[in-house]
């Protein structure tokens, strides 16, 4: 896709053509969210075993059914292709303005390797991820010049946290002359952990004594046994979370003043605690105060991740249209509401 093609598509006010890389629980939720949008249209999906592409739009129900019943959207009757190189083949064959990378960052180098595939392909457009780990964002930072040269606008850490809560912290920080601390606490409720296998493994990797490699190698039976021992709950403290590097890069505060932790309940849809960010600082009058931004308990993890991701994708499209490429974080750019 050429820059001229992308610009013409936007100027004509036609829907932004969106692709999803990854079609687990998060990718499927993203497909359902896109179905209700007028400004975006889902045209492409890639999973581990295949991909689907329809320039007129994909039916999310049909895609989800094919994935659950046969293991891949590649089995979709209209537009499905089975492939062991699904991402590479989709990039080269589909006309897509922006991709949401709903992929697990397992191993920890995976997202950077996907970015390198896009750089090598000659594709120009917008990429958005919802990555969690500081070290993974650091790997993308090393690709910033390459992304810029390739004409790619990459929005990283654009989910809930990092993402929505990081942006809230950056906004709340404006009340202060000095930020003393940013404390992010999340509660996630999932009725069935198997619907979010990759996400749960990423969380397990943050448990003391576990690593990304160990979590990645765990079988479903081993994960289930671990959750049995904890009554389905994963409690996490002082996580390696990219909110820290994102707020540091934005000049809000040093990363050691940012802490992230929370509880994931894998057996109940109800959140075990409210998700919030607390920003404590000193005002110009010398007063110490705390702003708190709390997400509604009724909003799901999927809504709080996918909604901001598409808001950042829209913002990235506007940057792309203006010829602005490279790497940006959720603390630098405001998301734009997608109708």
C-alpha positions as CSV (number, residue, x, y, z in Angstrom):
1,X,0.0,0.0,0.0
2,X,1.4,3.4,-1.0
3,X,1.3,6.6,1.1
4,X,-0.9,8.1,-1.7
5,X,-3.3,5.3,-1.5
6,X,-3.6,5.6,2.3
7,X,-4.0,9.4,2.1
8,X,-6.7,9.1,-0.6
9,X,-8.6,6.5,1.4
10,X,-8.7,8.9,4.5
11,X,-9.5,12.0,2.5
12,X,-12.5,10.2,0.9
13,X,-13.8,9.6,4.4
14,X,-14.1,5.9,3.7
15,X,-13.7,3.5,6.7
16,X,-10.2,2.8,8.0
17,X,-9.3,-0.7,6.9
18,X,-8.2,-2.6,9.9
19,X,-6.4,-5.9,10.2
20,X,-6.0,-8.1,13.4
21,X,-2.9,-10.1,14.0
22,X,-3.8,-12.7,16.6
23,X,-7.3,-14.1,17.0
24,X,-7.4,-15.5,20.6
25,X,-9.7,-13.9,23.2
26,X,-8.4,-10.4,22.6
27,X,-8.5,-10.6,18.8
28,X,-12.1,-12.0,18.9
29,X,-13.2,-9.2,21.2
30,X,-11.6,-6.7,18.9
31,X,-13.5,-8.1,15.9
32,X,-16.8,-7.7,17.8
33,X,-16.0,-4.2,18.7
34,X,-15.1,-3.3,15.1
35,X,-18.5,-4.7,14.0
36,X,-20.2,-1.7,15.7
37,X,-17.9,1.0,14.3
38,X,-18.7,3.1,11.2
39,X,-15.3,4.7,10.9
40,X,-13.4,1.4,10.8
41,X,-13.9,-1.9,8.9
42,X,-12.3,-5.2,9.7
43,X,-10.8,-6.6,6.4
44,X,-8.0,-8.9,7.6
45,X,-7.2,-11.4,10.3
46,X,-4.2,-13.6,10.8
47,X,-3.8,-16.4,13.3
48,X,-1.1,-19.1,13.8
49,X,-2.4,-21.4,11.1
50,X,-3.9,-19.1,8.5
51,X,-5.4,-15.8,7.5
52,X,-8.6,-14.3,6.1
53,X,-9.0,-11.3,3.9
54,X,-12.0,-9.6,2.4
55,X,-11.7,-6.0,1.2
56,X,-15.5,-5.6,1.6
57,X,-15.3,-6.6,5.3
58,X,-15.1,-9.8,7.3
59,X,-18.1,-11.2,9.3
60,X,-16.8,-11.5,12.9
61,X,-19.3,-14.3,13.8
62,X,-18.2,-16.4,10.8
63,X,-14.5,-15.8,11.6
64,X,-15.0,-16.7,15.3
65,X,-17.0,-19.8,14.3
66,X,-14.3,-21.0,11.9
67,X,-11.6,-20.4,14.6
68,X,-13.4,-22.3,17.3
69,X,-14.7,-25.2,15.1
70,X,-11.6,-25.7,12.9
71,X,-8.8,-23.9,14.7
72,X,-8.1,-21.1,12.2
73,X,-9.8,-18.3,10.2
74,X,-7.9,-19.9,7.3
75,X,-10.8,-22.4,7.0
76,X,-13.2,-19.5,6.3
77,X,-15.1,-20.4,3.1
78,X,-14.8,-17.0,1.6
79,X,-11.4,-15.4,1.9
80,X,-9.7,-17.9,4.2
81,X,-6.2,-19.2,3.4
82,X,-4.3,-21.8,5.5
83,X,-0.6,-20.9,5.9
84,X,2.4,-21.4,8.1
85,X,3.5,-17.9,7.2
86,X,0.2,-16.2,7.8
87,X,1.5,-12.7,8.9
88,X,4.0,-12.4,6.0
89,X,1.5,-13.5,3.4
90,X,-1.2,-11.3,4.7
91,X,1.0,-8.2,4.7
92,X,2.0,-8.8,1.1
93,X,-1.5,-9.5,-0.2
94,X,-4.0,-7.3,1.7
95,X,-4.8,-3.6,1.5
96,X,-4.8,-2.6,5.1
97,X,-4.5,0.9,6.6
98,X,-3.7,-0.2,10.2
99,X,-3.1,-3.4,12.1
100,X,-3.9,-4.1,15.8
101,X,-1.3,-6.6,17.0
102,X,-3.5,-8.6,19.4
103,X,-0.6,-11.0,19.8
104,X,1.0,-12.4,23.0
105,X,4.5,-11.1,23.5
106,X,5.8,-14.6,24.1
107,X,8.8,-14.9,23.7
108,X,9.7,-11.4,24.8
109,X,11.3,-10.6,21.4
110,X,8.2,-11.5,19.5
111,X,6.6,-8.1,18.9
112,X,9.9,-6.6,17.8
113,X,10.3,-9.5,15.3
114,X,6.8,-8.8,13.9
115,X,7.7,-5.1,13.5
116,X,10.8,-6.1,11.6
117,X,8.6,-8.2,9.2
118,X,6.6,-5.1,8.5
119,X,9.7,-3.0,8.0
120,X,11.2,-5.6,5.5
121,X,7.9,-5.9,3.6
122,X,7.7,-2.4,2.3
123,X,4.3,-1.9,3.8
124,X,3.4,1.6,5.0
125,X,0.7,2.2,7.5
126,X,-0.1,2.2,11.2
127,X,0.6,-0.5,13.8
128,X,-0.8,-0.6,17.3
129,X,0.0,-3.0,20.2
130,X,-1.1,-3.5,23.8
131,X,2.2,-4.8,25.1
132,X,3.0,-4.9,28.8
133,X,6.7,-5.4,29.4
134,X,9.2,-2.6,29.7
135,X,11.9,-4.7,28.0
136,X,9.7,-5.3,25.0
137,X,9.1,-1.6,24.5
138,X,12.8,-1.0,24.8
139,X,13.3,-3.5,21.9
140,X,10.9,-1.4,19.8
141,X,12.7,1.8,20.7
142,X,15.8,0.3,19.0
143,X,13.7,0.1,15.8
144,X,12.5,3.7,15.9
145,X,14.7,4.9,13.1
146,X,13.9,1.9,11.0
147,X,10.2,2.4,11.4
148,X,10.5,6.0,10.5
149,X,12.5,5.2,7.4
150,X,10.0,2.5,6.4
151,X,7.1,5.0,6.6
152,X,5.4,3.1,9.5
153,X,3.7,4.9,12.4
154,X,3.9,2.5,15.3
155,X,1.8,3.1,18.5
156,X,3.0,1.0,21.4
157,X,1.6,0.2,24.8
158,X,-1.9,1.3,23.8
159,X,-4.2,-1.0,25.7
160,X,-5.5,-0.5,29.3
161,X,-2.3,-0.6,31.2
162,X,-0.1,0.4,29.7
163,X,-2.4,2.6,27.6
164,X,-5.5,4.1,29.0
165,X,-4.2,4.4,32.5
166,X,-0.8,5.7,31.3
167,X,-2.5,8.4,29.4
168,X,-4.7,9.3,32.4
169,X,-1.5,9.6,34.5
170,X,0.1,11.9,31.9
171,X,-2.9,14.1,31.9
172,X,-3.3,14.2,35.7
173,X,0.4,15.1,36.1
174,X,-0.4,18.5,34.6
175,X,-1.7,19.7,38.0
176,X,1.7,19.2,39.6
177,X,5.2,20.7,39.4
178,X,6.7,17.4,40.6
179,X,5.4,13.8,40.4
180,X,6.2,11.8,43.5
181,X,4.6,8.5,42.5
182,X,2.3,6.8,39.9
183,X,0.6,3.7,41.3
184,X,-1.5,1.6,39.0
185,X,-3.7,-1.1,40.5
186,X,-5.7,-3.4,38.3
187,X,-8.5,-5.9,38.8
188,X,-9.4,-8.3,36.0
189,X,-12.2,-10.8,36.0
190,X,-12.3,-13.6,33.4
191,X,-15.0,-16.3,33.6
192,X,-12.9,-18.8,31.7
193,X,-9.1,-18.5,31.6
194,X,-8.9,-20.7,28.5
195,X,-10.5,-17.9,26.4
196,X,-7.4,-15.8,27.2
197,X,-4.7,-18.5,27.3
198,X,-1.9,-16.3,26.0
199,X,-2.8,-13.3,28.2
200,X,-2.9,-15.5,31.3
201,X,0.5,-16.9,30.5
202,X,1.9,-13.4,30.1
203,X,0.5,-12.7,33.6
204,X,2.0,-15.9,35.0
205,X,5.4,-14.8,33.7
206,X,5.3,-11.9,36.2
207,X,4.8,-14.2,39.2
208,X,8.0,-14.5,41.4
209,X,9.9,-17.6,40.3
210,X,8.4,-17.6,36.8
211,X,9.9,-16.3,33.6
212,X,8.6,-15.6,30.1
213,X,10.2,-18.8,28.8
214,X,8.8,-20.9,31.7
215,X,5.3,-19.5,31.2
216,X,5.5,-20.0,27.5
217,X,6.5,-23.6,27.9
218,X,3.7,-24.5,30.4
219,X,1.0,-26.8,29.1
220,X,-2.7,-26.0,29.6
221,X,-2.8,-28.7,32.3
222,X,0.1,-27.1,34.2
223,X,-1.6,-23.7,34.0
224,X,-4.8,-25.2,35.3
225,X,-3.0,-26.9,38.2
226,X,-1.3,-23.5,39.1
227,X,-4.7,-21.8,39.1
228,X,-6.2,-24.6,41.2
229,X,-3.6,-23.9,43.9
230,X,-4.4,-20.2,43.9
231,X,-8.2,-20.6,43.7
232,X,-8.1,-19.1,40.2
233,X,-6.5,-15.9,41.3
234,X,-3.1,-14.4,40.1
235,X,-1.8,-11.7,42.4
236,X,0.9,-9.6,41.0
237,X,3.1,-6.9,42.6
238,X,5.8,-4.6,41.3
239,X,5.5,-5.9,37.8
240,X,7.9,-5.1,35.0
241,X,5.3,-2.9,33.2
242,X,5.9,-0.5,30.3
243,X,3.9,2.3,32.0
244,X,7.2,3.1,33.7
245,X,9.3,3.6,30.5
246,X,6.4,5.4,28.8
247,X,6.0,7.9,31.5
248,X,9.7,8.4,31.7
249,X,10.0,9.0,28.0
250,X,7.1,11.5,28.2
251,X,9.0,13.4,30.9
252,X,6.4,12.8,33.6
253,X,8.6,11.1,36.2
254,X,11.6,8.7,36.5
255,X,10.5,5.1,35.9
256,X,11.3,4.1,39.5
257,X,8.4,6.2,40.7
258,X,5.9,4.0,38.8
259,X,4.5,0.8,40.3
260,X,2.1,-1.6,38.8
261,X,0.2,-4.6,40.4
262,X,-3.1,-6.2,40.7
263,X,-5.3,-9.3,40.8
264,X,-6.5,-11.4,37.9
265,X,-9.5,-13.7,38.8
266,X,-9.7,-16.4,36.1
267,X,-12.9,-18.0,37.4
268,X,-15.2,-15.0,37.8
269,X,-16.2,-12.3,35.3
270,X,-16.6,-9.8,38.2
271,X,-13.5,-7.8,38.9
272,X,-11.8,-8.8,42.2
273,X,-11.0,-5.1,42.8
274,X,-11.4,-1.8,40.9
275,X,-8.8,-0.7,38.4
276,X,-7.3,2.7,39.0
277,X,-4.2,4.9,38.7
278,X,-3.2,7.2,41.5
279,X,-0.9,10.1,40.7
280,X,0.7,11.9,43.7
281,X,2.7,15.1,43.4
282,X,3.4,18.6,44.7
283,X,1.6,21.6,43.3
284,X,3.2,25.0,42.7
285,X,1.8,26.1,46.1
286,X,3.8,23.3,47.8
287,X,0.8,21.1,48.6
288,X,0.9,17.3,48.2
289,X,-2.1,15.8,46.6
290,X,-3.3,12.7,44.8
291,X,-5.4,12.4,41.7
292,X,-7.2,9.1,41.2
293,X,-8.7,7.8,38.0
294,X,-10.8,4.7,38.3
295,X,-12.3,2.5,35.6
296,X,-15.9,1.4,35.9
297,X,-16.1,-2.1,37.4
298,X,-18.6,-3.1,34.7
299,X,-16.1,-2.5,31.8
300,X,-14.3,-5.7,30.8
301,X,-10.6,-6.2,30.2
302,X,-11.4,-6.6,26.4
303,X,-13.3,-3.3,26.3
304,X,-10.6,-1.4,28.2
305,X,-7.8,-2.8,26.0
306,X,-9.4,-2.9,22.5
307,X,-11.3,0.4,22.8
308,X,-8.2,2.5,23.5
309,X,-6.2,0.4,20.9
310,X,-8.5,1.5,18.1
311,X,-8.6,5.1,19.5
312,X,-4.8,5.1,19.2
313,X,-5.0,3.5,15.7
314,X,-7.2,6.4,14.6
315,X,-4.7,8.9,16.0
316,X,-1.9,7.0,14.3
317,X,-3.7,7.2,11.0
318,X,-3.9,11.0,11.3
319,X,-0.2,11.1,12.1
320,X,0.5,8.9,9.1
321,X,-1.6,11.2,6.8
322,X,0.6,14.1,7.9
323,X,3.8,12.2,7.0
324,X,4.7,11.5,10.7
325,X,6.3,8.1,11.2
326,X,8.3,6.3,13.8
327,X,7.4,5.0,17.3
328,X,5.0,6.7,19.7
329,X,3.6,5.7,23.1
330,X,0.2,6.1,24.8
331,X,1.7,8.8,27.0
332,X,2.7,10.9,24.1
333,X,-0.4,10.9,21.8
334,X,-4.0,11.2,22.8
335,X,-6.4,8.5,21.4
336,X,-9.2,9.7,19.2
337,X,-12.7,8.3,19.7
338,X,-13.9,5.9,17.0
339,X,-17.5,6.1,16.0
